[in-house]
Amino acid sequence: MKCSALRVAVSVLLAFPGAVFAQQESASFFSNCLIRPAEHTELASAVQEVAVARPVALGQRVREGEALIEFGHAALDARLARLENEIGFAERALARGERLGNLLPDAERDELSNAVARARADAAEVRAERDRYILRAPHAGIIVDTPLSVGELATDQPVMTIIDVSTLRAEISVPAALHGRYSVGQSLVLRSETGAEKRGTISFVDPVIDFGSRTFRLHADVDNADNGWLAGLSCTVVF
């Protein structure tokens, strides 16, 4: 009797293989996810110098480009002051030459003009070098770590961490069976552990299946301008 039932089941599968797959495709998959800041930046100093000023504090919101830490650059300041004096001297010499009109040979006029241009270029180079001694925010966000204090020497370790929670990123592990159904730009509805729901937009679909878990990674960006969700919460998505 059991053999007969098994033969019937096999016959059905062979005759209607799509029925089983259709049933699997219609099933809902629940995947857990973790909510992280879309931007989480550990900042390092471009120079190994002593911090002389830190105009921002832990927990403070900063704008893109805002100065965060200033490192000592007294030697560069001295070089710049000397070059600015040279610029002034060269410009005055050129002005005197211009007043001579045709009495000044073209070669000397060119030499005076080149002296002004060289001094200005050298000063611009020093200013650019000095800018490296001021650490600025690469994006807007909140300061969440300040391991370097004023008076301490910067090394190759991070000196500050900034996160941006205006946009969050849900990191989702999706069953391998669903690979190929989702693409960048599609939307998903996510539910946080508090029960609140938000819509996310897929920003990344992993092209590789993890062999051990038989899942693939999917990222969805979530607008959090209202600060309705906290980074670090878990969430659930239904496929």
TORPA-4810 file (N, C-alpha, C, O; in nm, 3 decimals):
<nodes>
NODE_1_0.084_-0.121_0.000_0.000_0.000_0.000_0.087_0.125_0.000_0.061_0.221_-0.073_M
NODE_2_0.194_0.123_0.086_0.283_0.237_0.092_0.355_0.256_-0.040_0.376_0.368_-0.085_K
NODE_3_0.394_0.143_-0.103_0.463_0.151_-0.232_0.373_0.213_-0.338_0.419_0.291_-0.422_C
NODE_4_0.243_0.176_-0.334_0.149_0.232_-0.432_0.136_0.382_-0.414_0.137_0.458_-0.512_S
NODE_5_0.124_0.427_-0.288_0.111_0.571_-0.261_0.234_0.646_-0.306_0.224_0.757_-0.358_A
NODE_6_0.352_0.585_-0.285_0.477_0.650_-0.325_0.484_0.662_-0.476_0.527_0.765_-0.529_L
NODE_7_0.440_0.554_-0.548_0.441_0.560_-0.694_0.347_0.668_-0.746_0.379_0.736_-0.843_R
NODE_8_0.233_0.684_-0.681_0.138_0.788_-0.721_0.198_0.926_-0.701_0.185_1.014_-0.787_V
NODE_9_0.266_0.945_-0.585_0.325_1.076_-0.555_0.434_1.111_-0.655_0.443_1.224_-0.702_A
NODE_10_0.517_1.012_-0.688_0.623_1.036_-0.785_0.564_1.069_-0.920_0.614_1.157_-0.991_V
NODE_11_0.456_0.997_-0.958_0.392_1.023_-1.086_0.339_1.166_-1.093_0.351_1.231_-1.197_S
NODE_12_0.281_1.214_-0.983_0.227_1.351_-0.980_0.339_1.452_-0.996_0.325_1.549_-1.069_V
NODE_13_0.452_1.428_-0.926_0.563_1.520_-0.936_0.619_1.526_-1.077_0.655_1.633_-1.128_L
NODE_14_0.627_1.407_-1.139_0.680_1.404_-1.275_0.585_1.469_-1.373_0.628_1.533_-1.470_L
NODE_15_0.458_1.453_-1.348_0.359_1.508_-1.441_0.341_1.658_-1.422_0.320_1.731_-1.519_A
NODE_16_0.349_1.705_-1.297_0.322_1.847_-1.267_0.434_1.903_-1.181_0.411_1.938_-1.065_F
NODE_17_0.557_1.914_-1.234_0.666_1.964_-1.152_0.648_2.109_-1.111_0.700_2.150_-1.007_P
NODE_18_0.576_2.187_-1.191_0.560_2.329_-1.159_0.472_2.353_-1.040_0.477_2.460_-0.981_G
NODE_19_0.391_2.257_-1.002_0.299_2.278_-0.890_0.373_2.299_-0.760_0.336_2.384_-0.680_A
NODE_20_0.481_2.220_-0.740_0.555_2.231_-0.615_0.626_2.365_-0.608_0.626_2.430_-0.503_V
NODE_21_0.687_2.407_-0.720_0.760_2.533_-0.720_0.665_2.650_-0.705_0.699_2.749_-0.640_F
NODE_22_0.546_2.639_-0.764_0.450_2.748_-0.749_0.411_2.764_-0.604_0.393_2.875_-0.555_A
NODE_23_0.399_2.652_-0.535_0.362_2.660_-0.394_0.474_2.724_-0.313_0.448_2.802_-0.222_Q
NODE_24_0.601_2.692_-0.348_0.712_2.752_-0.276_0.720_2.901_-0.304_0.749_2.980_-0.214_Q
NODE_25_0.694_2.940_-0.431_0.705_3.081_-0.465_0.599_3.163_-0.396_0.620_3.280_-0.366_E
NODE_26_0.483_3.102_-0.369_0.376_3.179_-0.306_0.395_3.190_-0.156_0.327_3.270_-0.091_S
NODE_27_0.487_3.111_-0.099_0.508_3.116_0.045_0.578_3.245_0.083_0.653_3.302_0.004_A
NODE_28_0.555_3.291_0.205_0.619_3.411_0.257_0.744_3.373_0.335_0.744_3.276_0.411_S
NODE_29_0.849_3.450_0.314_0.973_3.430_0.387_0.993_3.548_0.481_0.981_3.664_0.441_F
NODE_30_1.021_3.519_0.606_1.049_3.624_0.703_1.200_3.628_0.725_1.261_3.527_0.758_F
NODE_31_1.258_3.745_0.709_1.401_3.760_0.731_1.425_3.866_0.837_1.363_3.973_0.835_S
NODE_32_1.516_3.836_0.927_1.556_3.935_1.027_1.662_4.026_0.967_1.737_3.987_0.878_N
NODE_33_1.666_4.148_1.016_1.763_4.244_0.966_1.811_4.333_1.079_1.749_4.340_1.186_C
NODE_34_1.920_4.401_1.054_1.979_4.491_1.152_1.986_4.630_1.094_2.025_4.648_0.978_L
NODE_35_1.950_4.729_1.173_1.946_4.867_1.126_2.075_4.937_1.168_2.109_4.942_1.287_I
NODE_36_2.147_4.991_1.069_2.273_5.060_1.095_2.267_5.200_1.034_2.185_5.226_0.946_R
NODE_37_2.355_5.291_1.079_2.365_5.421_1.011_2.413_5.402_0.868_2.498_5.317_0.841_P
NODE_38_2.359_5.480_0.777_2.405_5.471_0.638_2.548_5.518_0.625_2.623_5.469_0.541_A
NODE_39_2.588_5.613_0.709_2.726_5.663_0.711_2.782_5.644_0.851_2.726_5.694_0.948_E
NODE_40_2.892_5.573_0.860_2.963_5.551_0.987_3.111_5.566_0.956_3.173_5.473_0.903_H
NODE_41_3.169_5.681_0.989_3.303_5.715_0.943_3.398_5.733_1.060_3.376_5.817_1.147_T
NODE_42_3.504_5.653_1.061_3.612_5.670_1.156_3.719_5.755_1.091_3.780_5.715_0.991_E
NODE_43_3.743_5.873_1.147_3.833_5.970_1.086_3.974_5.954_1.140_3.995_5.935_1.260_L
NODE_44_4.071_5.962_1.051_4.211_5.960_1.089_4.275_6.092_1.049_4.226_6.161_0.959_A
NODE_45_4.384_6.126_1.116_4.454_6.250_1.083_4.551_6.226_0.969_4.614_6.121_0.960_S
NODE_46_4.562_6.325_0.881_4.657_6.317_0.770_4.799_6.349_0.815_4.895_6.326_0.741_A
NODE_47_4.812_6.401_0.937_4.944_6.439_0.990_4.959_6.382_1.130_4.860_6.362_1.201_V
NODE_48_5.080_6.355_1.170_5.108_6.311_1.306_5.162_6.429_1.384_5.283_6.450_1.398_Q
NODE_49_5.067_6.506_1.435_5.099_6.628_1.512_5.011_6.632_1.635_4.919_6.552_1.651_E
NODE_50_5.041_6.727_1.723_4.966_6.743_1.846_4.838_6.823_1.818_4.842_6.924_1.747_V
NODE_51_4.726_6.778_1.873_4.600_6.852_1.858_4.606_6.978_1.944_4.634_6.972_2.064_A
NODE_52_4.578_7.092_1.881_4.582_7.219_1.954_4.443_7.276_1.978_4.426_7.366_2.060_V
NODE_53_4.343_7.226_1.907_4.206_7.274_1.926_4.108_7.167_1.880_4.132_7.097_1.781_A
NODE_54_3.998_7.156_1.953_3.889_7.066_1.914_3.759_7.139_1.945_3.705_7.126_2.054_R
NODE_55_3.708_7.216_1.848_3.591_7.301_1.872_3.458_7.227_1.879_3.354_7.291_1.893_P
NODE_56_3.458_7.095_1.870_3.334_7.018_1.875_3.340_6.920_1.991_3.448_6.890_2.043_V
NODE_57_3.222_6.871_2.031_3.214_6.783_2.148_3.137_6.656_2.114_3.068_6.648_2.013_A
NODE_58_3.150_6.558_2.200_3.078_6.430_2.185_2.928_6.455_2.180_2.874_6.528_2.264_L
NODE_59_2.860_6.395_2.083_2.716_6.410_2.070_2.673_6.529_1.988_2.554_6.547_1.963_G
NODE_60_2.767_6.612_1.946_2.733_6.732_1.871_2.704_6.700_1.725_2.769_6.615_1.665_Q
NODE_61_2.605_6.769_1.670_2.577_6.758_1.527_2.669_6.854_1.451_2.688_6.969_1.492_R
NODE_62_2.725_6.806_1.342_2.817_6.887_1.264_2.773_6.889_1.118_2.702_6.800_1.071_V
NODE_63_2.817_6.993_1.049_2.787_7.007_0.906_2.904_6.954_0.824_3.017_6.946_0.871_R
NODE_64_2.876_6.919_0.702_2.982_6.877_0.611_3.083_6.991_0.594_3.044_7.104_0.567_E
NODE_65_3.210_6.960_0.610_3.315_7.060_0.595_3.349_7.136_0.722_3.443_7.215_0.723_G
NODE_66_3.274_7.113_0.829_3.300_7.184_0.955_3.431_7.136_1.017_3.463_7.017_1.014_E
NODE_67_3.507_7.232_1.075_3.634_7.198_1.138_3.609_7.118_1.266_3.527_7.156_1.349_A
NODE_68_3.682_7.008_1.280_3.664_6.919_1.394_3.784_6.923_1.489_3.768_6.939_1.610_L
NODE_69_3.903_6.909_1.433_4.026_6.912_1.512_4.131_6.990_1.434_4.146_6.974_1.313_I
NODE_70_4.204_7.076_1.506_4.315_7.148_1.445_4.445_7.102_1.508_4.456_7.092_1.631_E
NODE_71_4.543_7.072_1.423_4.673_7.026_1.470_4.776_7.138_1.454_4.762_7.227_1.369_F
NODE_72_4.880_7.132_1.535_4.980_7.236_1.535_5.048_7.254_1.400_5.094_7.157_1.340_G
NODE_73_5.053_7.381_1.353_5.116_7.411_1.224_5.194_7.542_1.231_5.189_7.622_1.138_H
NODE_74_5.265_7.564_1.342_5.339_7.689_1.361_5.446_7.708_1.254_5.466_7.819_1.206_A
NODE_75_5.515_7.600_1.217_5.620_7.611_1.115_5.563_7.656_0.981_5.624_7.736_0.911_A
NODE_76_5.447_7.604_0.947_5.384_7.645_0.822_5.338_7.789_0.828_5.347_7.861_0.729_L
NODE_77_5.289_7.833_0.943_5.249_7.973_0.959_5.368_8.065_0.936_5.354_8.170_0.873_D
NODE_78_5.485_8.027_0.986_5.605_8.109_0.968_5.645_8.115_0.821_5.681_8.221_0.769_A
NODE_79_5.639_8.001_0.754_5.672_7.998_0.611_5.576_8.085_0.532_5.617_8.157_0.440_R
NODE_80_5.448_8.078_0.566_5.348_8.157_0.494_5.369_8.306_0.516_5.356_8.385_0.422_L
NODE_81_5.402_8.345_0.639_5.428_8.486_0.667_5.546_8.537_0.584_5.542_8.648_0.530_A
NODE_82_5.651_8.455_0.574_5.767_8.495_0.494_5.730_8.508_0.347_5.773_8.602_0.281_R
NODE_83_5.652_8.414_0.296_5.613_8.419_0.156_5.522_8.538_0.126_5.530_8.596_0.018_L
NODE_84_5.436_8.573_0.219_5.349_8.689_0.197_5.431_8.817_0.190_5.398_8.909_0.115_E
NODE_85_5.538_8.823_0.270_5.628_8.939_0.259_5.697_8.941_0.123_5.713_9.046_0.062_N
NODE_86_5.736_8.822_0.075_5.800_8.815_-0.057_5.703_8.856_-0.167_5.743_8.919_-0.265_E
NODE_87_5.577_8.819_-0.152_5.477_8.859_-0.252_5.465_9.010_-0.256_5.463_9.071_-0.363_I
NODE_88_5.457_9.072_-0.137_5.446_9.217_-0.131_5.567_9.286_-0.194_5.551_9.383_-0.268_G
NODE_89_5.688_9.236_-0.165_5.809_9.294_-0.222_5.809_9.279_-0.374_5.840_9.375_-0.445_F
NODE_90_5.774_9.158_-0.424_5.774_9.135_-0.568_5.669_9.221_-0.639_5.694_9.271_-0.748_A
NODE_91_5.553_9.237_-0.576_5.448_9.319_-0.638_5.489_9.465_-0.644_5.461_9.533_-0.743_E
NODE_92_5.555_9.515_-0.540_5.601_9.654_-0.541_5.709_9.676_-0.647_5.710_9.778_-0.715_R
NODE_93_5.799_9.579_-0.660_5.903_9.590_-0.762_5.842_9.590_-0.902_5.885_9.665_-0.989_A
NODE_94_5.742_9.507_-0.922_5.676_9.503_-1.053_5.604_9.634_-1.080_5.608_9.684_-1.193_L
NODE_95_5.539_9.690_-0.980_5.469_9.817_-0.998_5.566_9.929_-1.035_5.535_10.012_-1.121_A
NODE_96_5.683_9.931_-0.971_5.782_10.032_-1.006_5.829_10.015_-1.150_5.848_10.112_-1.223_R
NODE_97_5.847_9.890_-1.189_5.889_9.865_-1.326_5.785_9.908_-1.428_5.818_9.961_-1.534_G
NODE_98_5.657_9.884_-1.395_5.550_9.923_-1.487_5.546_10.074_-1.505_5.511_10.122_-1.612_E
NODE_99_5.580_10.148_-1.402_5.579_10.293_-1.412_5.687_10.345_-1.507_5.678_10.455_-1.560_R
NODE_100_5.790_10.263_-1.528_5.896_10.304_-1.620_5.854_10.291_-1.765_5.917_10.348_-1.854_L
NODE_101_5.747_10.217_-1.789_5.697_10.202_-1.925_5.798_10.136_-2.016_5.855_10.032_-1.983_G
NODE_102_5.819_10.198_-2.131_5.910_10.139_-2.231_6.056_10.144_-2.190_6.140_10.082_-2.254_N
NODE_103_6.085_10.218_-2.083_6.224_10.226_-2.038_6.269_10.095_-1.974_6.389_10.068_-1.964_L
NODE_104_6.173_10.012_-1.929_6.207_9.884_-1.868_6.216_9.777_-1.976_6.118_9.754_-2.048_L
NODE_105_6.330_9.712_-1.989_6.342_9.606_-2.090_6.240_9.493_-2.066_6.203_9.464_-1.952_P
NODE_106_6.197_9.431_-2.175_6.098_9.325_-2.165_6.147_9.209_-2.079_6.068_9.148_-2.006_D
NODE_107_6.275_9.179_-2.087_6.330_9.068_-2.009_6.318_9.094_-1.860_6.283_9.004_-1.783_A
NODE_108_6.346_9.218_-1.819_6.336_9.251_-1.676_6.190_9.251_-1.631_6.158_9.209_-1.520_E
NODE_109_6.101_9.301_-1.720_5.958_9.300_-1.685_5.909_9.156_-1.666_5.834_9.128_-1.573_R
NODE_110_5.951_9.068_-1.753_5.913_8.926_-1.739_5.968_8.866_-1.612_5.900_8.787_-1.545_D
NODE_111_6.090_8.903_-1.577_6.150_8.850_-1.455_6.074_8.895_-1.331_6.053_8.817_-1.239_E
NODE_112_6.032_9.022_-1.330_5.955_9.074_-1.217_5.818_9.006_-1.209_5.771_8.973_-1.100_L
NODE_113_5.755_8.985_-1.324_5.624_8.918_-1.325_5.637_8.774_-1.277_5.551_8.725_-1.203_S
NODE_114_5.743_8.706_-1.319_5.764_8.568_-1.276_5.791_8.560_-1.126_5.750_8.464_-1.060_N
NODE_115_5.859_8.660_-1.073_5.887_8.661_-0.929_5.756_8.670_-0.850_5.740_8.603_-0.747_A
NODE_116_5.664_8.752_-0.897_5.533_8.763_-0.830_5.458_8.631_-0.841_5.402_8.585_-0.742_V
NODE_117_5.457_8.570_-0.959_5.385_8.445_-0.980_5.443_8.333_-0.895_5.368_8.254_-0.837_A
NODE_118_5.576_8.325_-0.885_5.639_8.220_-0.804_5.605_8.235_-0.657_5.575_8.137_-0.588_R
NODE_119_5.610_8.359_-0.608_5.581_8.383_-0.467_5.435_8.348_-0.435_5.406_8.290_-0.331_A
NODE_120_5.345_8.383_-0.524_5.203_8.351_-0.502_5.180_8.199_-0.506_5.104_8.146_-0.425_R
NODE_121_5.246_8.130_-0.599_5.231_7.984_-0.609_5.286_7.916_-0.484_5.226_7.823_-0.432_A
NODE_122_5.401_7.963_-0.435_5.459_7.905_-0.314_5.367_7.925_-0.194_5.351_7.836_-0.111_D
NODE_123_5.306_8.043_-0.185_5.214_8.071_-0.074_5.090_7.983_-0.083_5.041_7.934_0.019_A
NODE_124_5.038_7.963_-0.204_4.921_7.876_-0.222_4.954_7.733_-0.183_4.870_7.663_-0.126_A
NODE_125_5.075_7.689_-0.214_5.116_7.553_-0.177_5.122_7.536_-0.026_5.081_7.433_0.027_E
NODE_126_5.173_7.637_0.043_5.180_7.630_0.190_5.040_7.632_0.250_5.014_7.560_0.347_V
NODE_127_4.950_7.713_0.195_4.813_7.716_0.246_4.746_7.580_0.230_4.676_7.533_0.319_R
NODE_128_4.769_7.517_0.113_4.711_7.385_0.091_4.768_7.284_0.190_4.695_7.199_0.241_A
NODE_129_4.897_7.293_0.218_4.959_7.204_0.316_4.902_7.229_0.455_4.879_7.135_0.531_E
NODE_130_4.879_7.356_0.488_4.825_7.389_0.620_4.682_7.338_0.637_4.641_7.304_0.748_R
NODE_131_4.606_7.332_0.528_4.470_7.281_0.536_4.467_7.135_0.581_4.368_7.090_0.639_D
NODE_132_4.574_7.061_0.554_4.580_6.922_0.596_4.588_6.909_0.748_4.566_6.802_0.803_R
NODE_133_4.621_7.018_0.814_4.633_7.018_0.960_4.501_7.050_1.029_4.494_7.059_1.152_Y
NODE_134_4.397_7.067_0.950_4.262_7.090_1.005_4.173_6.975_0.957_4.148_6.962_0.837_I
NODE_135_4.128_6.894_1.049_4.040_6.781_1.016_3.897_6.832_1.005_3.845_6.894_1.098_L
NODE_136_3.833_6.805_0.891_3.697_6.854_0.867_3.601_6.737_0.848_3.641_6.627_0.810_R
NODE_137_3.474_6.762_0.876_3.372_6.658_0.864_3.351_6.623_0.717_3.322_6.712_0.637_A
NODE_138_3.364_6.496_0.680_3.341_6.456_0.540_3.193_6.455_0.503_3.158_6.456_0.385_P
NODE_139_3.107_6.452_0.603_2.962_6.456_0.579_2.895_6.505_0.707_2.956_6.505_0.814_H
NODE_140_2.771_6.545_0.695_2.696_6.587_0.813_2.668_6.466_0.902_2.657_6.353_0.853_A
NODE_141_2.657_6.489_1.031_2.628_6.378_1.120_2.644_6.414_1.266_2.645_6.532_1.303_G
NODE_142_2.656_6.311_1.349_2.670_6.327_1.493_2.802_6.264_1.536_2.836_6.155_1.493_I
NODE_143_2.874_6.334_1.621_3.001_6.282_1.673_2.970_6.181_1.783_2.903_6.213_1.881_I
NODE_144_3.020_6.058_1.767_2.990_5.953_1.864_3.115_5.899_1.933_3.105_5.817_2.024_V
NODE_145_3.231_5.946_1.891_3.354_5.902_1.959_3.462_6.007_1.939_3.482_6.055_1.827_D
NODE_146_3.530_6.044_2.047_3.637_6.144_2.040_3.757_6.095_2.121_3.784_6.148_2.229_T
NODE_147_3.829_5.997_2.071_3.939_5.940_2.149_4.059_6.032_2.164_4.141_6.011_2.254_P
NODE_148_4.072_6.135_2.079_4.188_6.224_2.086_4.150_6.354_2.153_4.055_6.420_2.113_L
NODE_149_4.225_6.391_2.256_4.202_6.516_2.328_4.306_6.619_2.288_4.411_6.586_2.232_S
NODE_150_4.276_6.745_2.318_4.372_6.853_2.291_4.500_6.825_2.371_4.496_6.792_2.490_V
NODE_151_4.613_6.840_2.304_4.741_6.814_2.368_4.796_6.676_2.338_4.912_6.648_2.367_G
NODE_152_4.714_6.589_2.281_4.760_6.454_2.249_4.809_6.447_2.104_4.766_6.525_2.018_E
NODE_153_4.900_6.353_2.079_4.959_6.336_1.947_4.875_6.240_1.864_4.840_6.132_1.910_L
NODE_154_4.844_6.281_1.742_4.769_6.194_1.651_4.862_6.087_1.596_4.976_6.114_1.559_A
NODE_155_4.811_5.965_1.590_4.886_5.853_1.532_4.806_5.800_1.413_4.729_5.873_1.352_T
NODE_156_4.827_5.672_1.382_4.752_5.613_1.271_4.617_5.558_1.315_4.546_5.495_1.236_D
NODE_157_4.580_5.581_1.442_4.451_5.536_1.494_4.343_5.641_1.468_4.375_5.759_1.453_Q
NODE_158_4.214_5.600_1.462_4.106_5.698_1.445_4.108_5.804_1.555_4.132_5.773_1.672_P
NODE_159_4.081_5.928_1.517_4.078_6.038_1.613_3.936_6.086_1.641_3.913_6.162_1.735_V
NODE_160_3.841_6.043_1.560_3.701_6.084_1.580_3.612_5.997_1.493_3.653_5.950_1.387_M
NODE_161_3.488_5.974_1.539_3.391_5.895_1.462_3.263_5.975_1.446_3.212_6.032_1.542_T
NODE_162_3.211_5.979_1.323_3.087_6.051_1.293_2.989_5.953_1.228_3.028_5.874_1.141_I
NODE_163_2.864_5.958_1.270_2.760_5.880_1.205_2.650_5.972_1.154_2.624_6.078_1.212_I
NODE_164_2.586_5.930_1.048_2.471_6.003_0.993_2.350_5.912_1.002_2.344_5.809_0.936_D
NODE_165_2.253_5.951_1.086_2.134_5.868_1.105_2.012_5.925_1.034_1.900_5.878_1.055_V
NODE_166_2.033_6.027_0.950_1.919_6.078_0.872_1.876_5.976_0.767_1.761_5.975_0.723_S
NODE_167_1.970_5.891_0.728_1.939_5.775_0.645_1.995_5.652_0.713_2.112_5.650_0.751_T
NODE_168_1.913_5.549_0.729_1.957_5.425_0.790_1.968_5.317_0.684_1.911_5.327_0.576_L
NODE_169_2.043_5.214_0.718_2.060_5.103_0.625_2.023_4.973_0.695_2.080_4.938_0.798_R
NODE_170_1.927_4.902_0.638_1.888_4.771_0.690_1.971_4.665_0.619_1.970_4.655_0.497_A
NODE_171_2.042_4.585_0.699_2.122_4.476_0.644_2.043_4.347_0.663_2.016_4.305_0.776_E
NODE_172_2.008_4.284_0.552_1.913_4.173_0.553_1.980_4.047_0.497_2.051_4.052_0.398_I
NODE_173_1.954_3.935_0.564_1.996_3.804_0.510_1.874_3.740_0.446_1.774_3.714_0.513_S
NODE_174_1.882_3.713_0.316_1.767_3.666_0.239_1.793_3.521_0.193_1.904_3.490_0.149_V
NODE_175_1.692_3.434_0.203_1.710_3.295_0.156_1.755_3.290_0.011_1.711_3.368_-0.072_P
NODE_176_1.844_3.196_-0.017_1.899_3.183_-0.152_1.791_3.161_-0.257_1.807_3.200_-0.372_A
NODE_177_1.679_3.100_-0.217_1.571_3.072_-0.312_1.513_3.200_-0.373_1.450_3.196_-0.478_A
NODE_178_1.534_3.314_-0.306_1.476_3.439_-0.354_1.574_3.521_-0.438_1.540_3.630_-0.483_L
NODE_179_1.695_3.469_-0.458_1.793_3.545_-0.536_1.743_3.563_-0.679_1.694_3.469_-0.742_H
NODE_180_1.757_3.683_-0.729_1.712_3.714_-0.864_1.578_3.782_-0.869_1.540_3.835_-0.973_G
NODE_181_1.504_3.782_-0.758_1.372_3.846_-0.756_1.379_3.995_-0.722_1.285_4.070_-0.746_R
NODE_182_1.492_4.036_-0.666_1.503_4.173_-0.617_1.621_4.242_-0.682_1.723_4.179_-0.711_Y
NODE_183_1.607_4.372_-0.704_1.713_4.450_-0.768_1.720_4.588_-0.703_1.628_4.631_-0.634_S
NODE_184_1.831_4.654_-0.727_1.852_4.787_-0.672_1.741_4.881_-0.721_1.709_4.885_-0.839_V
NODE_185_1.685_4.957_-0.628_1.578_5.051_-0.660_1.440_5.005_-0.618_1.349_5.086_-0.606_G
NODE_186_1.424_4.874_-0.596_1.295_4.824_-0.550_1.272_4.864_-0.403_1.368_4.892_-0.331_Q
NODE_187_1.147_4.866_-0.361_1.115_4.906_-0.225_1.069_4.786_-0.143_1.015_4.689_-0.197_S
NODE_188_1.091_4.795_-0.013_1.050_4.693_0.082_0.987_4.762_0.202_1.017_4.878_0.231_L
NODE_189_0.901_4.690_0.270_0.845_4.740_0.396_0.914_4.666_0.510_0.913_4.543_0.515_V
NODE_190_0.973_4.743_0.601_1.044_4.686_0.713_0.972_4.722_0.843_0.913_4.830_0.854_L
NODE_191_0.979_4.632_0.938_0.918_4.657_1.069_1.027_4.645_1.175_1.094_4.542_1.185_R
NODE_192_1.044_4.751_1.254_1.146_4.748_1.359_1.095_4.669_1.478_0.977_4.634_1.485_S
NODE_193_1.185_4.641_1.572_1.146_4.565_1.690_1.047_4.639_1.777_0.985_4.579_1.865_E
NODE_194_1.031_4.771_1.755_0.931_4.848_1.829_0.792_4.837_1.766_0.693_4.880_1.824_T
NODE_195_0.786_4.777_1.645_0.658_4.764_1.575_0.634_4.870_1.470_0.540_4.859_1.392_G
NODE_196_0.719_4.973_1.466_0.703_5.080_1.367_0.748_5.030_1.230_0.842_4.951_1.218_A
NODE_197_0.679_5.077_1.127_0.711_5.036_0.991_0.764_5.153_0.910_0.719_5.267_0.927_E
NODE_198_0.858_5.125_0.823_0.911_5.222_0.729_0.937_5.151_0.597_0.960_5.031_0.592_K
NODE_199_0.933_5.229_0.490_0.963_5.174_0.359_1.110_5.199_0.327_1.161_5.309_0.347_R
NODE_200_1.177_5.096_0.278_1.316_5.108_0.240_1.336_5.082_0.092_1.255_5.016_0.027_G
NODE_201_1.445_5.136_0.039_1.478_5.118_-0.101_1.605_5.035_-0.112_1.706_5.067_-0.049_T
NODE_202_1.600_4.929_-0.190_1.715_4.839_-0.202_1.831_4.913_-0.267_1.817_4.971_-0.374_I
NODE_203_1.948_4.909_-0.199_2.067_4.977_-0.250_2.178_4.879_-0.288_2.275_4.918_-0.354_S
NODE_204_2.165_4.753_-0.246_2.269_4.654_-0.276_2.209_4.515_-0.271_2.134_4.482_-0.179_F
NODE_205_2.243_4.434_-0.370_2.205_4.294_-0.373_2.333_4.213_-0.395_2.400_4.228_-0.497_V
NODE_206_2.367_4.129_-0.300_2.490_4.051_-0.310_2.479_3.950_-0.424_2.383_3.873_-0.429_D
NODE_207_2.575_3.950_-0.515_2.569_3.853_-0.625_2.615_3.713_-0.586_2.614_3.622_-0.668_P
NODE_208_2.658_3.696_-0.459_2.714_3.568_-0.415_2.627_3.509_-0.304_2.586_3.580_-0.212_V
NODE_209_2.599_3.382_-0.312_2.526_3.309_-0.208_2.627_3.258_-0.104_2.728_3.198_-0.139_I
NODE_210_2.597_3.281_0.024_2.682_3.227_0.129_2.658_3.076_0.138_2.545_3.031_0.156_D
NODE_211_2.767_2.998_0.125_2.753_2.853_0.118_2.700_2.795_0.249_2.617_2.705_0.248_F
NODE_212_2.749_2.847_0.363_2.710_2.790_0.492_2.565_2.816_0.528_2.493_2.724_0.570_G
NODE_213_2.520_2.941_0.513_2.384_2.978_0.555_2.281_2.966_0.444_2.161_2.971_0.470_S
NODE_214_2.328_2.952_0.320_2.239_2.949_0.203_2.154_3.074_0.196_2.034_3.069_0.167_R
NODE_215_2.218_3.187_0.223_2.151_3.317_0.215_2.240_3.412_0.135_2.356_3.383_0.108_T
NODE_216_2.183_3.527_0.098_2.263_3.634_0.038_2.227_3.765_0.107_2.120_3.779_0.165_F
NODE_217_2.319_3.861_0.099_2.299_3.990_0.164_2.219_4.085_0.076_2.232_4.086_-0.046_R
NODE_218_2.136_4.163_0.143_2.060_4.267_0.074_2.057_4.390_0.166_2.030_4.378_0.285_L
NODE_219_2.085_4.506_0.110_2.081_4.631_0.187_1.964_4.716_0.137_1.940_4.727_0.017_H
NODE_220_1.894_4.776_0.232_1.785_4.868_0.197_1.803_4.997_0.276_1.816_4.994_0.399_A
NODE_221_1.806_5.110_0.207_1.821_5.240_0.271_1.684_5.293_0.313_1.586_5.284_0.238_D
NODE_222_1.679_5.348_0.435_1.554_5.393_0.494_1.566_5.541_0.530_1.658_5.580_0.601_V
NODE_223_1.474_5.622_0.480_1.471_5.764_0.515_1.434_5.778_0.663_1.328_5.732_0.707_D
NODE_224_1.522_5.842_0.739_1.499_5.857_0.883_1.512_6.004_0.924_1.557_6.035_1.035_N
NODE_225_1.470_6.094_0.834_1.480_6.237_0.863_1.400_6.275_0.986_1.429_6.375_1.052_A
NODE_226_1.297_6.196_1.019_1.216_6.225_1.136_1.274_6.165_1.264_1.215_6.177_1.372_D
NODE_227_1.391_6.098_1.251_1.454_6.032_1.366_1.361_5.931_1.434_1.369_5.909_1.554_N
NODE_228_1.274_5.871_1.353_1.178_5.778_1.410_1.239_5.645_1.451_1.187_5.577_1.540_G
NODE_229_1.349_5.607_1.388_1.416_5.481_1.422_1.553_5.509_1.479_1.618_5.608_1.445_W
NODE_230_1.598_5.420_1.565_1.732_5.427_1.622_1.822_5.324_1.555_1.781_5.210_1.533_L
NODE_231_1.941_5.365_1.523_2.038_5.270_1.470_2.069_5.167_1.577_2.077_5.200_1.695_A
NODE_232_2.086_5.043_1.536_2.114_4.935_1.631_1.993_4.849_1.659_2.006_4.740_1.715_G
NODE_233_1.874_4.895_1.620_1.755_4.813_1.638_1.755_4.698_1.538_1.816_4.707_1.432_L
NODE_234_1.685_4.591_1.573_1.664_4.482_1.478_1.533_4.509_1.404_1.449_4.587_1.449_S
NODE_235_1.516_4.442_1.292_1.394_4.461_1.215_1.359_4.331_1.143_1.437_4.236_1.142_C
NODE_236_1.242_4.330_1.083_1.193_4.213_1.011_1.138_4.260_0.877_1.077_4.366_0.867_T
NODE_237_1.160_4.179_0.775_1.104_4.208_0.644_1.038_4.081_0.592_1.091_3.971_0.610_V
NODE_238_0.924_4.096_0.530_0.850_3.983_0.473_0.865_3.984_0.323_0.836_4.085_0.258_V
NODE_239_0.909_3.872_0.266_0.924_3.861_0.119_0.810_3.778_0.062_0.804_3.756_-0.059_F
</nodes>
